Amino acid sequence: MIRVLCLAAALVLAMAAPAAAHSVTAGADLRIAQTIAGAEVTVVVKGTTRVPGPLRIGVIAYQPVSGLPIGLEVRSVEDGHTVTGTVQAAANPQYTQLQVERTGPHELKLSAGNETAVIPFRVLVARGSAGDFLIYGGLFVAALLLVGGLLSGAPARPGRAMAMAAGAAAGVTVAAMVIVFESQIPAPPPEGAAPTPTTSTAGGRPYVQARMETLPARPEAGEEFTLRVDLIDGSTGRSVDDLTAHHEALAHVVVTSEDGRYFRHVHPLRTAPGHLEVRLTADRPGRYLAHAEIEREDSGGQLVAADFTVGGTAKASRKADTVSRSGQTGEPATPAGPTGTPRLQPAVPVAGRPTTIELGTPAGVRTWLGMTGHLLIRSQDGRFFGHVHEMGAPRSRVRFTFSFPEPGRYLAWVQYATADRIVTAPFTVNVTASEAQ
Amino acid sequence: MIKRWQAVAAATLVTAAVALFVVVRSTAAEPVNLTITGTRYAATVLIADPAPGQVTVEIKVSKGDADTVALSAVMAEMGHSTPEISATKREPGRFVAVGELFPMSGVWELSIRLDGPAGEEQLAVKTLITR
């Protein structure tokens, strides 16, 4: 009997090992792209396994920056405890370690130049699961009883042996039951997690209305201005402050001139709940279009758009803007980055059918905004906007598949990051109507 | 022999009950006790029975000299919002509001609007309301 139980305990122990791998890992990294002090960076906050514990923060630069110090301030929203530090943005950044005292809601304040962003986040620490406790507790009791029973000479005394065996069997039974049913028991939320609805009946949150404006109201060509995006909930009228890091940013804002010669893909800073801001400079007067992609918690992505006018007279282009360069539409790829011109399959895309767009890339392409490549598409009139991703790992080309919704002329930009900058390759696509239409 | 098997069964049942208790306890709802610190004020929200319908919410202001406290709630998931309720000052730093803040169960964001010599500030906490 004892031998059988020993064997059972050993078998269960062997089975218990993979079960531990199901446990929730402590807070995953938070990655947020920001356009701050004229630089395109991604802030990485590495999770901690305990509190009080270290929170490591680094800032990855996607363009050459020489000593861009970024001030950091981490504040617990619960008790107001604040720690500060600085970090240097770099292609392979050094991480600054700050001490957090508790789990739950926090705010990370970034300061660079005269710009400030406040990013809300939660410090999460995995809680020990009740299932694991029962599995290991049950097995521990069983093992203790079996070994104790053997040592105390229980086999020679049937009554005591039976009691030991019963206890061991109970321990093994509990462990085995939990192993079998653990997958059906919901894992406890990590410590510091936001409350989640027990039953969700809503399929996504209400729509967002965006009010976009420039400061000053009519920017001058060649002069820096602020593009401000205020987000309002369509059902409550309140500020929308529940944006998720969608493709590593709270918002992806693409600003293009009407003719497409100006292109910026930027990531505005959250200055206050529901308020996003980014600084830009347009080199020529005219009408500009702004498309902002956002995603609320538990919802799908949304696109909001606006337009604004830049006054003044055309200014000579500033030094090469490495955040993203504007280029001549319709021209082949610029010499510095992409290799060759985009190849389209079919060569003349047909509306409503998938078109494949492929562009050769140099060696050393690295993931940016969670993807190897980005294709941004705008119809000539600006009423349609699309954002397509290359999902594969970096290699010698980026490839996108997209069905242009209607015939006509589209402006398109392929973007990817190399070791030291973000490359933007502009081109145009003429889409024909399908014969069936 | 029967007695021994009964003992085994009893031991197993007791252990299973303990296991169930541990699992259930980890998912049960509890009274709300949340603290939030803003730039001007810090407030602790206490709701003894967080359920839909009439609730009593106690606000303890531990930082800042608040004269008035008003509460309102938003359920972001459904896009619901509730009217603002003024809290009554029971003693310095202690306010109590009674009203129908949460018409249905779910995750609600409770907005606390504090006003005093330091100025106005709005703080918000998220809380789960269950039946």
Interface residues (C-beta under 8 A of the other chain):
Chain A: S76 V77 E78 D79 G80 A130 G131 F133 L134 G138 M162 A163 A166 G167 A169 A170 G171 T173 V174 M177 V178 I185 P186 P188 A194 P195 T196 P197 T198 S200 T201 A202 R205 P206 D233 G234 S235 T236 G237 R238 D242 R296 E297 D298
Chain B: R4 A7 V8 A11 T12 V14 T15 A16 A19 V22 V23 S26 T27 L34 T35 I36 T37 G38 A42 K63 V74 A76 E77 M78 G79 H80 S81 S105 G106 V107 K126 T127 L128 T130
